[in-house]
Amino acid sequence: MVRLPLNDLNLLVILAELIRTRNITLTARHLRMSQPSVSRALGRLREHLGDPLLMRTTGGMHLTQRAQDLARPLQEWLESTSGLLTPQQFAPATLERAFRLASGDYGVSAVIAPALPAIRAQAPGVELDIRPSSADLPARLGSGDIDMIVSALPVESTSVHERMLFAEEFRCLVDHAHPLAQRDPQRAPSLEEFLAWPHIALTISDGGAGHDPVEASLGHRAEERRVIARLSYLQAAPDLLTGSEAIITLPRRAAERFSRVHGFACLPAPPIRPITYRLLWHDRAQRDPAVQWLAAMLEAGCREPETGRLRAA
């Protein structure tokens, strides 16, 4: 078996062109080489293969049987190598891939669920494997355990890229029989009214200690807030609120959805800092067209095109 050194593989390109043109001058012109360089390459090929390959006759250069036998395999090799190195056009319709996303239940409700129909329409071969958040998210991104994070909490890492999705305001929900439900639904309760009632608190967690945005916004007055239950699962909120005199303060879209479905009164909240939801992915996926396509689809699913507002979950 003939073995060419790796640095001599370019000889095969020259040989393919020599077989095609049967002319050293034309080969040099087509490959933008000097004629002596092509002649030296032919000499090395003859030495490697033990065959003259091209023979000069009165009618011009003719191929030996060995060269004729090499013509088709060389052409197939060149075509496959060219296809390997040429960037492929990304086509979602042909994508067969399972994406692993880490998200809490609100990220699923507000970001992933609205985008899913469009994702399925464009890429029916795509699967979204949604996994729970954890405290080691940057490490999981770096190891490839997950492809993307939907999060309201920042990830401090120079190897993590992010795309901001939306800044979400808060609303207060109360049972339809609550005294606050009998007043103007457009008027936010004062801070004193807000603190006068018991609270069901929502903790936003990515697997760590968690963050209570209401408590953080209340500052020194947070100790006046009487919490009777604390949730880290958004979908359990209606079960605790029904028939209760408590207030629960939720991100706007979740509050509006629960209000429609369960008949709760939805009121403006006292001043509470909005939460920012974002997508995060590792540097290794920054040039992955499939990951960037998915990020764009998830971002588009968060918006209401007719108003520019975020779509209600």
KAKA-V711313 format. One record per residue. RES is the residue in three letters. OMEGA is omega as a letter, one per 20 degrees, with the letter a starting at -180 (none if undefined). NEAR is the number of other ideal C-beta (glycine too) atoms within 10 Angstrom. D_LAST is the distance of its C-alpha to the last C-alpha in Angstrom with 1 decimal. Layout:
((RES;OMEGA;NEAR;D_LAST) (RES;OMEGA;NEAR;D_LAST))
This chain:
((MET;r;2;65.5) (VAL;r;8;65.3) (ARG;r;7;62.9) (LEU;r;14;62.1) (PRO;a;8;61.1) (LEU;a;7;57.5) (ASN;r;7;58.8) (ASP;a;13;60.8) (LEU;r;11;57.9) (ASN;r;13;58.1) (LEU;r;17;61.5) (LEU;r;17;59.7) (VAL;r;16;58.1) (ILE;a;21;61.6) (LEU;r;23;63.1) (ALA;a;19;60.6) (GLU;r;22;61.5) (LEU;r;24;65.2) (ILE;a;19;65.0) (ARG;a;14;63.2) (THR;a;17;65.6) (ARG;a;15;68.7) (ASN;a;16;69.5) (ILE;a;22;69.4) (THR;r;11;69.4) (LEU;r;15;66.5) (THR;r;26;64.5) (ALA;a;21;65.0) (ARG;a;14;63.9) (HIS;a;13;60.7) (LEU;r;18;59.7) (ARG;r;6;60.9) (MET;r;18;63.5) (SER;r;10;67.1) (GLN;r;13;69.6) (PRO;r;10;71.3) (SER;r;14;67.9) (VAL;r;22;67.3) (SER;r;14;70.9) (ARG;r;13;70.5) (ALA;r;22;67.3) (LEU;r;19;69.2) (GLY;r;10;71.9) (ARG;r;14;69.5) (LEU;r;23;67.9) (ARG;r;15;71.3) (GLU;a;9;72.1) (HIS;a;15;68.9) (LEU;r;17;69.1) (GLY;a;9;72.9) (ASP;a;17;73.1) (PRO;r;15;74.1) (LEU;r;19;71.0) (LEU;a;23;72.3) (MET;a;12;76.0) (ARG;r;10;77.9) (THR;r;8;80.1) (THR;a;4;82.0) (GLY;a;6;79.1) (GLY;a;10;76.6) (MET;r;15;74.3) (HIS;a;13;73.7) (LEU;r;17;71.3) (THR;r;15;72.7) (GLN;r;8;71.5) (ARG;r;13;69.4) (ALA;r;22;67.6) (GLN;r;12;67.0) (ASP;a;12;65.5) (LEU;a;21;63.1) (ALA;a;14;61.9) (ARG;r;10;59.1) (PRO;r;11;57.8) (LEU;a;18;57.7) (GLN;r;13;55.8) (GLU;r;10;53.2) (TRP;r;15;52.9) (LEU;a;14;52.4) (GLU;a;10;49.7) (SER;r;10;47.8) (THR;r;13;48.1) (SER;r;9;47.0) (GLY;r;9;43.9) (LEU;a;8;43.2) (LEU;r;7;43.4) (THR;r;8;41.7) (PRO;a;6;38.0) (GLN;r;9;36.0) (GLN;a;7;33.7) (PHE;a;12;30.1) (ALA;a;11;28.7) (PRO;a;18;25.3) (ALA;a;9;26.5) (THR;a;11;29.2) (LEU;r;17;27.3) (GLU;a;9;27.8) (ARG;r;13;26.1) (ALA;r;10;24.1) (PHE;r;18;22.0) (ARG;a;16;21.7) (LEU;r;21;18.6) (ALA;a;24;18.6) (SER;r;24;15.3) (GLY;a;22;14.3) (ASP;r;16;11.6) (TYR;r;23;9.1) (GLY;r;26;10.1) (VAL;a;18;9.6) (SER;a;18;6.1) (ALA;a;29;5.1) (VAL;a;24;8.3) (ILE;a;19;10.0) (ALA;a;12;8.1) (PRO;a;20;7.2) (ALA;a;19;10.8) (LEU;r;15;12.5) (PRO;r;10;13.7) (ALA;r;13;15.3) (ILE;a;21;16.7) (ARG;a;12;18.3) (ALA;a;11;19.6) (GLN;a;14;21.3) (ALA;a;21;22.4) (PRO;r;12;22.8) (GLY;a;12;24.9) (VAL;r;19;22.3) (GLU;r;11;21.1) (LEU;r;19;18.5) (ASP;a;11;20.1) (ILE;a;16;17.6) (ARG;a;13;19.8) (PRO;r;11;19.7) (SER;r;23;20.2) (SER;a;15;23.7) (ALA;a;12;26.1) (ASP;a;14;27.8) (LEU;r;22;25.1) (PRO;r;17;27.4) (ALA;r;12;30.1) (ARG;r;20;27.8) (LEU;a;26;26.8) (GLY;a;16;30.5) (SER;a;11;31.7) (GLY;r;11;29.3) (ASP;r;14;27.8) (ILE;a;24;24.3) (ASP;a;24;23.5) (MET;r;22;20.5) (ILE;r;25;18.7) (VAL;a;23;15.1) (SER;r;23;16.0) (ALA;a;22;15.9) (LEU;a;20;19.7) (PRO;r;12;22.3) (VAL;a;15;24.6) (GLU;r;6;28.2) (SER;r;16;29.9) (THR;a;7;31.8) (SER;a;12;31.0) (VAL;r;18;27.2) (HIS;a;17;25.5) (GLU;r;16;22.1) (ARG;a;14;19.6) (MET;a;10;17.6) (LEU;a;23;14.0) (PHE;r;21;13.0) (ALA;a;12;14.3) (GLU;r;21;11.9) (GLU;a;16;13.5) (PHE;r;22;13.6) (ARG;r;24;13.8) (CYS;r;25;16.1) (LEU;r;27;15.5) (VAL;r;23;18.7) (ASP;a;20;20.0) (HIS;r;13;20.9) (ALA;a;12;24.5) (HIS;r;21;24.4) (PRO;r;10;26.8) (LEU;r;20;24.1) (ALA;a;16;22.3) (GLN;a;11;25.4) (ARG;r;13;25.5) (ASP;a;7;24.1) (PRO;r;12;20.3) (GLN;a;7;20.5) (ARG;r;10;22.9) (ALA;r;15;22.0) (PRO;r;19;24.2) (SER;r;10;27.0) (LEU;r;13;27.3) (GLU;r;10;30.0) (GLU;a;14;28.0) (PHE;a;23;25.1) (LEU;a;18;27.6) (ALA;a;13;29.5) (TRP;r;19;27.0) (PRO;a;13;26.2) (HIS;r;20;23.1) (ILE;a;20;20.7) (ALA;r;19;20.1) (LEU;r;24;17.3) (THR;r;15;18.9) (ILE;a;19;17.2) (SER;r;19;19.4) (ASP;r;24;20.2) (GLY;r;15;23.0) (GLY;a;12;25.3) (ALA;r;8;26.0) (GLY;a;13;22.5) (HIS;r;15;21.6) (ASP;a;18;20.9) (PRO;r;20;19.7) (VAL;r;24;20.8) (GLU;a;17;24.2) (ALA;a;12;24.6) (SER;a;17;24.1) (LEU;r;19;26.4) (GLY;a;8;29.3) (HIS;r;6;32.5) (ARG;a;13;31.0) (ALA;a;14;28.7) (GLU;r;10;31.6) (GLU;a;12;31.4) (ARG;a;18;27.9) (ARG;a;11;28.5) (VAL;r;14;26.1) (ILE;r;13;26.5) (ALA;a;15;23.9) (ARG;a;12;22.1) (LEU;r;16;19.1) (SER;r;13;18.0) (TYR;a;12;15.6) (LEU;a;22;12.4) (GLN;r;13;12.1) (ALA;a;13;15.6) (ALA;a;21;15.0) (PRO;a;18;15.1) (ASP;a;10;18.4) (LEU;a;14;20.0) (LEU;a;22;19.1) (THR;r;13;20.2) (GLY;a;10;23.8) (SER;r;18;23.9) (GLU;a;14;25.1) (ALA;r;20;23.0) (ILE;r;26;20.4) (ILE;a;26;17.4) (THR;a;23;15.9) (LEU;r;27;12.4) (PRO;a;25;10.3) (ARG;a;21;9.1) (ARG;r;22;5.3) (ALA;a;24;6.2) (ALA;a;24;9.1) (GLU;r;17;8.1) (ARG;r;17;6.3) (PHE;r;22;9.5) (SER;a;20;11.5) (ARG;a;11;11.0) (VAL;a;9;11.5) (HIS;r;15;14.2) (GLY;r;12;15.8) (PHE;r;25;15.8) (ALA;a;18;16.9) (CYS;a;19;14.7) (LEU;r;25;17.1) (PRO;a;15;17.5) (ALA;r;21;18.5) (PRO;a;19;21.9) (PRO;r;10;22.2) (ILE;a;18;20.3) (ARG;r;12;20.1) (PRO;r;15;16.7) (ILE;a;18;15.6) (THR;r;15;15.7) (TYR;a;22;13.8) (ARG;r;20;16.1) (LEU;r;24;17.3) (LEU;r;22;20.8) (TRP;a;22;23.5) (HIS;r;22;27.3) (ASP;a;13;30.0) (ARG;a;14;31.2) (ALA;a;18;28.1) (GLN;a;12;28.4) (ARG;r;8;30.3) (ASP;a;15;28.7) (PRO;a;15;27.4) (ALA;r;16;25.1) (VAL;a;20;23.4) (GLN;r;16;23.1) (TRP;a;18;21.8) (LEU;r;26;19.0) (ALA;r;21;18.2) (ALA;r;13;18.1) (MET;r;19;15.8) (LEU;r;24;13.2) (GLU;a;17;13.7) (ALA;a;14;13.5) (GLY;a;20;10.1) (CYS;a;20;8.7) (ARG;r;15;10.4) (GLU;a;11;10.9) (PRO;a;8;14.6) (GLU;a;6;15.9) (THR;a;8;15.3) (GLY;r;7;14.8) (ARG;r;12;11.9) (LEU;r;22;8.7) (ARG;r;16;6.2) (ALA;a;14;3.8) (ALA;none;20;0.0))
